[in-house]
């Protein structure tokens, strides 16, 4: 297991690498940076949800207010046989139901950077570094008996857990909007930087340890992002992770993120998204999250997609 100093160094190096989105200086005879090889795609927004019912409403329901915000930024560089792809994906949301405190509805902190080298028209060699965690504390709410009071238990927070994965392998990209990474060597560090969760052995760490290293593992990432109709975009990402030492069907991790967004006008869109997650180290069940949003969105691209 990594020591605390090694853990801090690992996290610092990962964040510095993943947030290093400064533009690459191409080799030129002048000192002017060449930015013509960059494709940039920014999308950020804020959505608000509200529901209210009169006291005599017979259909049932709870007054609620919800607020979600997200930011996605991609900066991809390609020149000759070299490529450098970078992604930032943030999302955070809260919901307040009448009679309850504010609760987290969405929380995602995802950073990814990947270097690729062309092998053929549809195949690249790649190496990537990925960081996945959340911003705030998450709780499990249980109703106490017999008075109906609610007890909350902390189950997550920033860096508890966090997953830092370095993957090496080959990427297949038959079309511009779809690609698959096959990483036969994909070591991963799981971080649980919370004393209580660490002592409980949460997220697969040994009780009392705050990190778990899976050195020999396989990772596959499939990524689809396409405008399937005018003003209608479908995006999904599937991730599979398998530890060679525990190569059993029930211990292979799966995560599927799906988002369908319809543009109403320049600044307003409607989106439907969902997450399907199976992680044996968390719970031996499939976890599902779904959200429907109408909100204000700002987007920017410095290129046009091919039809």
C-alpha positions as CSV (number, residue, x, y, z in Angstrom):
1,X,0.0,0.0,0.0
2,X,1.2,3.5,-0.6
3,X,2.3,5.7,2.3
4,X,0.7,9.1,3.0
5,X,3.6,10.9,1.3
6,X,3.4,8.8,-1.7
7,X,-0.4,9.2,-1.8
8,X,0.0,13.0,-1.7
9,X,2.6,12.9,-4.4
10,X,0.4,10.7,-6.6
11,X,-2.7,12.9,-6.3
12,X,-0.6,16.1,-6.9
13,X,1.0,14.6,-10.0
14,X,-2.4,13.4,-11.3
15,X,-4.1,16.7,-10.8
16,X,-1.2,18.7,-12.3
17,X,-1.1,16.4,-15.4
18,X,-4.9,16.3,-15.8
19,X,-5.3,20.1,-15.5
20,X,-2.4,20.9,-17.8
21,X,-4.5,22.2,-20.6
22,X,-2.0,24.8,-21.8
23,X,-1.6,24.7,-25.5
24,X,1.3,22.7,-27.0
25,X,3.9,24.7,-28.9
26,X,4.5,23.1,-32.2
27,X,8.1,23.1,-33.5
28,X,8.4,26.2,-35.7
29,X,11.1,28.5,-36.9
30,X,9.3,31.4,-35.2
31,X,8.3,31.9,-31.5
32,X,4.6,32.3,-32.4
33,X,2.6,29.4,-30.9
34,X,0.6,27.3,-33.4
35,X,-2.9,26.7,-32.2
36,X,-4.4,25.6,-35.6
37,X,-4.3,21.9,-34.5
38,X,-6.6,22.4,-31.5
39,X,-10.2,21.4,-31.4
40,X,-12.0,23.0,-28.4
41,X,-15.5,22.2,-27.2
42,X,-17.0,23.9,-24.1
43,X,-20.4,23.3,-22.6
44,X,-21.7,24.6,-19.3
45,X,-25.1,25.2,-17.9
46,X,-27.5,25.7,-15.0
47,X,-30.9,24.1,-14.6
48,X,-33.6,24.7,-12.0
49,X,-36.4,22.2,-11.0
50,X,-39.4,23.0,-8.8
51,X,-42.6,21.3,-7.8
52,X,-45.4,22.5,-5.5
53,X,-48.8,21.1,-4.5
54,X,-51.8,22.7,-2.7
55,X,-52.8,21.3,0.8
56,X,-55.8,19.6,-0.7
57,X,-54.0,18.0,-3.6
58,X,-55.2,14.4,-3.7
59,X,-52.6,12.9,-6.0
60,X,-49.9,13.0,-3.5
61,X,-46.5,14.8,-3.8
62,X,-43.9,16.7,-1.9
63,X,-42.9,20.4,-2.6
64,X,-39.4,20.5,-3.8
65,X,-36.7,22.7,-5.3
66,X,-33.7,21.5,-7.2
67,X,-30.6,23.1,-8.8
68,X,-28.1,21.5,-11.1
69,X,-25.0,22.8,-12.7
70,X,-22.5,21.3,-15.1
71,X,-19.3,22.1,-17.1
72,X,-17.7,20.0,-19.8
73,X,-14.6,21.1,-21.6
74,X,-12.6,19.2,-24.2
75,X,-9.3,20.4,-25.8
76,X,-7.9,18.0,-28.3
77,X,-4.6,18.5,-30.2
78,X,-3.7,16.5,-33.4
79,X,-0.7,17.0,-35.6
80,X,1.0,14.4,-37.9
81,X,1.0,11.1,-36.0
82,X,0.6,12.6,-32.5
83,X,-2.5,13.5,-30.5
84,X,-3.3,14.8,-27.1
85,X,-6.9,14.7,-25.8
86,X,-8.0,16.4,-22.6
87,X,-11.4,16.3,-20.9
88,X,-12.9,18.1,-17.8
89,X,-16.3,17.0,-16.7
90,X,-17.9,18.6,-13.6
91,X,-21.4,18.2,-12.4
92,X,-23.1,19.1,-9.1
93,X,-26.8,19.3,-8.0
94,X,-28.8,19.6,-4.9
95,X,-32.5,19.0,-4.1
96,X,-34.6,20.3,-1.2
97,X,-37.8,18.5,-0.4
98,X,-40.2,20.0,2.1
99,X,-39.6,18.6,5.5
100,X,-36.0,17.5,4.7
101,X,-32.7,19.2,4.5
102,X,-30.8,19.8,1.2
103,X,-29.5,16.6,-0.3
104,X,-27.1,16.0,-3.1
105,X,-28.6,14.8,-6.4
106,X,-25.6,15.0,-8.8
107,X,-21.9,15.0,-7.9
108,X,-19.1,14.2,-10.4
109,X,-15.5,15.3,-10.8
110,X,-13.9,13.7,-13.8
111,X,-10.5,14.5,-15.4
112,X,-8.9,12.7,-18.3
113,X,-5.8,13.3,-20.4
114,X,-4.6,10.9,-23.2
115,X,-1.6,10.9,-25.5
116,X,-2.0,8.9,-28.8
117,X,0.3,7.9,-31.6
118,X,-1.1,6.8,-35.0
119,X,-0.5,3.1,-35.9
120,X,-2.9,3.0,-38.9
121,X,-6.0,4.8,-40.1
122,X,-8.2,3.4,-37.4
123,X,-5.8,2.4,-34.7
124,X,-3.6,4.3,-32.3
125,X,-1.3,3.5,-29.4
126,X,-2.3,5.4,-26.3
127,X,-1.4,6.2,-22.7
128,X,-3.9,7.9,-20.5
129,X,-4.3,9.2,-16.9
130,X,-7.8,9.5,-15.4
131,X,-9.1,11.0,-12.1
132,X,-12.6,10.3,-10.8
133,X,-14.1,11.6,-7.5
134,X,-16.8,13.9,-6.2
135,X,-16.9,17.4,-4.7
136,X,-19.1,17.1,-1.5
137,X,-20.2,14.7,1.2
138,X,-22.7,12.0,0.4
139,X,-25.0,10.4,2.9
140,X,-27.2,7.3,3.2
141,X,-30.5,8.2,4.8
142,X,-32.2,5.6,7.0
143,X,-35.6,6.0,8.7
144,X,-35.4,5.2,12.4
145,X,-38.2,3.4,14.1
146,X,-40.7,4.0,15.6
147,X,-40.8,7.8,15.5
148,X,-39.9,8.1,11.8
149,X,-36.8,10.2,12.3
150,X,-34.1,10.0,9.7
151,X,-30.5,9.0,10.5
152,X,-27.8,9.9,8.0
153,X,-24.5,8.1,7.6
154,X,-21.5,9.5,5.7
155,X,-20.7,7.2,2.7
156,X,-18.5,9.5,0.5
157,X,-16.7,12.8,0.2
158,X,-13.9,14.5,-1.8
159,X,-11.2,11.9,-2.2
160,X,-13.3,9.2,-0.5
161,X,-13.4,7.5,-2.8
162,X,-11.2,8.7,-5.6
163,X,-9.9,6.6,-8.5
164,X,-6.7,7.4,-10.3
165,X,-6.1,5.1,-13.3
166,X,-3.1,5.0,-15.7
167,X,-4.0,3.0,-18.8
168,X,-1.7,1.8,-21.6
169,X,-2.9,0.1,-24.8
170,X,-4.6,0.6,-28.2
171,X,-7.5,2.8,-29.3
172,X,-9.9,1.9,-32.2
173,X,-11.7,4.8,-33.9
174,X,-13.6,3.7,-37.0
175,X,-15.5,7.0,-37.2
176,X,-15.0,10.4,-35.7
177,X,-17.8,10.2,-33.2
178,X,-17.0,6.7,-31.8
179,X,-13.9,5.3,-30.2
180,X,-12.9,2.4,-28.0
181,X,-9.8,2.2,-25.7
182,X,-8.4,-1.3,-24.9
183,X,-5.9,-1.0,-22.0
184,X,-4.4,-4.4,-21.0
185,X,-2.1,-2.7,-18.5
186,X,-4.2,-0.3,-16.4
187,X,-3.0,0.1,-12.8
188,X,-5.4,2.0,-10.5
189,X,-5.1,3.6,-7.1
190,X,-8.3,3.8,-5.0
191,X,-8.2,6.5,-2.4
192,X,-10.4,6.6,0.7
193,X,-9.2,9.7,2.6
194,X,-11.6,9.4,5.5
195,X,-10.8,7.8,8.8
196,X,-14.2,6.2,9.4
197,X,-14.6,4.9,5.9
198,X,-11.0,3.7,5.9
199,X,-11.4,1.8,9.2
200,X,-14.6,0.2,7.7
201,X,-12.7,-1.1,4.7
202,X,-15.0,0.9,2.3
203,X,-14.5,0.8,-1.5
204,X,-12.2,-2.2,-1.3
205,X,-9.3,-0.9,0.8
206,X,-8.0,-3.0,3.7
207,X,-9.4,-1.8,7.0
208,X,-7.2,1.0,8.3
209,X,-5.6,1.7,4.9
210,X,-6.5,4.8,2.9
211,X,-5.3,3.5,-0.5
212,X,-5.5,0.3,-2.6
213,X,-3.3,-0.4,-5.5
214,X,-4.5,-2.7,-8.3
215,X,-1.4,-3.0,-10.4
216,X,-2.3,-5.7,-13.0
217,X,-5.7,-4.8,-14.5
218,X,-7.6,-4.3,-17.8
219,X,-9.6,-1.3,-18.7
220,X,-11.9,-0.7,-21.7
221,X,-13.6,2.7,-22.4
222,X,-16.1,3.1,-25.2
223,X,-17.1,6.7,-26.1
224,X,-19.9,7.8,-28.4
225,X,-20.8,11.5,-29.1
226,X,-23.0,12.4,-32.1
227,X,-25.7,14.8,-33.2
228,X,-28.3,12.1,-34.2
229,X,-30.7,14.8,-35.5
230,X,-30.9,18.5,-35.9
231,X,-30.5,20.0,-32.4
232,X,-30.5,16.5,-30.8
233,X,-27.3,15.1,-29.4
234,X,-26.7,11.6,-28.0
235,X,-23.7,10.9,-25.8
236,X,-22.7,7.8,-23.9
237,X,-19.6,6.4,-22.2
238,X,-19.1,2.8,-21.1
239,X,-16.2,1.8,-18.8
240,X,-15.2,-1.7,-17.8
241,X,-12.5,-2.5,-15.3
242,X,-11.2,-5.9,-14.4
243,X,-8.4,-6.9,-11.9
244,X,-6.5,-9.9,-13.2
245,X,-6.1,-11.2,-9.7
246,X,-9.8,-11.2,-9.1
247,X,-11.0,-12.1,-12.6
248,X,-14.5,-13.2,-11.8
249,X,-17.7,-12.1,-13.5
250,X,-19.2,-10.5,-10.4
251,X,-16.0,-8.6,-9.5
252,X,-15.7,-6.8,-12.9
253,X,-16.7,-3.1,-12.6
254,X,-19.1,-1.6,-15.1
255,X,-20.2,2.0,-15.6
256,X,-22.5,3.4,-18.3
257,X,-23.2,7.2,-18.6
258,X,-25.9,8.2,-21.1
259,X,-27.1,11.7,-21.9
260,X,-29.6,12.9,-24.6
261,X,-29.8,16.6,-25.1
262,X,-32.3,18.6,-27.2
263,X,-31.6,22.2,-28.0
264,X,-34.6,24.5,-27.7
265,X,-32.8,27.7,-28.7
266,X,-29.4,29.2,-28.5
267,X,-29.3,29.2,-24.7
268,X,-31.9,26.7,-23.5
269,X,-32.0,22.9,-23.8
270,X,-33.7,19.9,-22.3
271,X,-31.6,16.9,-21.3
272,X,-32.2,13.4,-20.0
273,X,-29.4,11.6,-18.4
274,X,-28.7,8.4,-16.6
275,X,-25.9,6.4,-14.9
276,X,-25.8,2.6,-14.5
277,X,-23.0,1.5,-12.1
278,X,-21.9,-1.9,-10.9
279,X,-18.9,-2.0,-8.5
280,X,-18.5,-5.1,-6.3
281,X,-16.3,-3.2,-3.9
282,X,-19.2,-0.8,-3.1
283,X,-22.3,-3.0,-3.2
284,X,-23.1,-6.3,-4.9
285,X,-26.0,-4.7,-6.8
286,X,-26.6,-2.5,-9.9
287,X,-26.9,1.2,-9.0
288,X,-29.0,3.5,-11.2
289,X,-29.2,7.3,-11.3
290,X,-31.5,9.3,-13.6
291,X,-32.1,13.0,-14.1
292,X,-34.3,15.2,-16.4
293,X,-33.3,18.9,-16.7
294,X,-34.5,22.1,-18.5
295,X,-31.9,24.8,-18.2
296,X,-29.7,27.5,-19.5
297,X,-26.7,26.3,-21.5
298,X,-23.8,28.0,-23.1
299,X,-21.7,26.1,-25.6
300,X,-18.8,26.9,-27.8
301,X,-16.8,25.0,-30.5
302,X,-14.0,26.2,-32.7
303,X,-14.7,23.6,-35.3
304,X,-17.7,22.1,-37.2
305,X,-18.6,18.4,-36.9
306,X,-18.5,16.3,-40.0
307,X,-21.8,15.0,-41.2
